[in-house]
Amino acid sequence: MARRPSERRNFKEEDMELNLTPMMNLISILIPVLLLSSVFVEIAVLNVTAPAIGSAAAADKPPEKPDRPPLNLTVTITDQGYTVAASGAVLPGPGGEKGPTFPLKQSTVACQRYVGTWPPPRARNRELPKCERSEQSLQFWIYDNEALTKKLAEIKEAFPDENRIILAAEPAIQYEAITDAMDASREAKDPGGDKRALFEEVVLSPGLS
């Protein structure tokens, strides 16, 4: 009877060593490439004070009279611009006109932050072409942050001991507009390029959403 082919073959078992050199070379190349291509994220922290709710004990205690009335510096953000008020008085707009203290202005904006959308206030810019590529620069209606910083610097010179500013915004105002207002009110640059602090204690108004 003929044997099966598998029975006629003589198999010899031999110990084989794996050659790991190519794998080690690949890993040694990938490690520096991954390190060079990694993105380092810079995290910034903004000190923001939420509206405080007084306790019952504090309500029963009569308030202490300050030496001078509080400034109550307030910046209200709307889709028309910035309105600045202090101690019950509202700073008028350009030329003494009614409306925001610093109306929106048209300016060329780099699209890097707004690819696929519009800069705030988007309700005013939706009729314009949106940003499609990060290298684009288009004309939009924007908030006049430079004018706001300049005015707040003047107020800081008149009230050097004040550090608090209240920010209020309409419900439809975008998050970027609020953070831009925080940056504009926190510090200013002197003509020499030096930075000086303005109103670093930001209080969000209860009406902010």
SULZI-V489334 format. One record per residue. N is the residue number from 1. RES is the residue in one small letter. PSI is psi in whole degrees, 0 to 359 (none if undefined). D_FIRST is the distance of its C-alpha to the first C-alpha in Angstrom with 1 decimal. Layout:
n=<N/N>
res=<RES/RES>
psi=<PSI/PSI>
d_first=<D_FIRST/D_FIRST>
//
This chain:
n=<1/2/3/4/5/6/7/8/9/10/11/12/13/14/15/16/17/18/19/20/21/22/23/24/25/26/27/28/29/30/31/32/33/34/35/36/37/38/39/40/41/42/43/44/45/46/47/48/49/50/51/52/53/54/55/56/57/58/59/60/61/62/63/64/65/66/67/68/69/70/71/72/73/74/75/76/77/78/79/80/81/82/83/84/85/86/87/88/89/90/91/92/93/94/95/96/97/98/99/100/101/102/103/104/105/106/107/108/109/110/111/112/113/114/115/116/117/118/119/120/121/122/123/124/125/126/127/128/129/130/131/132/133/134/135/136/137/138/139/140/141/142/143/144/145/146/147/148/149/150/151/152/153/154/155/156/157/158/159/160/161/162/163/164/165/166/167/168/169/170/171/172/173/174/175/176/177/178/179/180/181/182/183/184/185/186/187/188/189/190/191/192/193/194/195/196/197/198/199/200/201/202/203/204/205/206/207/208/209>
res=<m/a/r/r/p/s/e/r/r/n/f/k/e/e/d/m/e/l/n/l/t/p/m/m/n/l/i/s/i/l/i/p/v/l/l/l/s/s/v/f/v/e/i/a/v/l/n/v/t/a/p/a/i/g/s/a/a/a/a/d/k/p/p/e/k/p/d/r/p/p/l/n/l/t/v/t/i/t/d/q/g/y/t/v/a/a/s/g/a/v/l/p/g/p/g/g/e/k/g/p/t/f/p/l/k/q/s/t/v/a/c/q/r/y/v/g/t/w/p/p/p/r/a/r/n/r/e/l/p/k/c/e/r/s/e/q/s/l/q/f/w/i/y/d/n/e/a/l/t/k/k/l/a/e/i/k/e/a/f/p/d/e/n/r/i/i/l/a/a/e/p/a/i/q/y/e/a/i/t/d/a/m/d/a/s/r/e/a/k/d/p/g/g/d/k/r/a/l/f/e/e/v/v/l/s/p/g/l/s>
psi=<129/143/156/153/323/335/337/344/145/109/135/126/128/145/124/135/131/137/100/4/314/321/319/323/320/317/320/335/323/326/306/329/317/323/320/329/358/148/127/121/127/124/125/145/129/128/111/134/125/157/132/142/117/148/171/323/321/329/327/335/128/138/146/139/121/161/325/149/147/150/321/49/123/135/118/129/121/179/5/342/203/136/122/131/154/133/43/353/139/129/128/166/186/133/14/16/156/154/193/150/320/96/167/152/154/131/161/128/134/135/7/323/347/35/127/3/198/156/156/148/122/335/330/337/357/337/349/159/135/166/127/327/150/335/0/156/116/163/129/165/127/166/143/79/327/316/323/314/319/316/319/329/322/320/322/322/324/332/74/339/351/133/356/141/141/128/129/150/153/156/331/0/136/157/322/324/324/314/326/321/323/314/321/333/353/322/161/155/131/164/332/356/355/144/142/146/144/261/94/343/101/129/125/131/147/336/358/135/none>
d_first=<0.0/3.8/6.5/9.5/12.5/14.5/12.5/12.6/16.4/18.9/21.7/25.1/27.8/31.2/34.6/36.3/40.0/41.4/44.1/47.0/49.5/49.4/49.9/52.8/54.4/54.2/55.8/58.5/59.4/59.4/61.7/64.8/64.2/64.2/67.3/69.2/68.3/69.3/72.4/75.1/77.1/80.7/82.0/85.7/87.5/90.6/93.0/93.9/96.0/95.4/98.4/99.7/100.5/103.5/103.5/106.2/107.8/108.0/109.6/112.3/113.2/115.8/114.5/116.0/118.1/116.8/119.2/118.3/116.6/112.8/111.8/109.0/107.6/105.4/103.2/102.2/99.3/99.5/98.1/101.5/101.5/102.8/105.8/107.4/109.7/111.4/113.8/114.2/114.9/112.6/112.7/113.5/111.5/112.5/116.1/116.8/114.8/113.2/109.4/107.0/108.4/105.8/104.5/101.2/101.3/99.2/97.3/94.3/91.3/88.1/85.2/82.9/83.5/83.6/80.6/80.0/83.3/87.1/89.2/91.3/93.3/90.6/92.9/95.2/92.5/90.2/92.2/91.3/88.0/85.6/84.0/80.7/79.9/80.8/82.6/85.0/88.7/90.5/93.8/94.0/96.5/96.2/98.1/100.7/99.4/101.6/104.8/103.7/103.1/106.4/108.4/106.7/107.5/111.2/111.0/109.5/112.4/114.8/112.9/111.2/110.6/108.6/104.8/103.8/103.0/102.0/99.5/99.5/97.5/97.1/93.9/92.5/92.9/89.6/88.4/88.8/92.5/93.1/91.4/93.2/96.5/95.6/94.9/98.2/100.2/98.6/99.8/101.7/101.8/105.1/106.2/105.1/101.5/101.9/100.6/102.8/102.0/103.5/102.5/99.3/99.6/98.2/98.8/97.0/99.3/98.4/98.3/95.6/92.3>
//
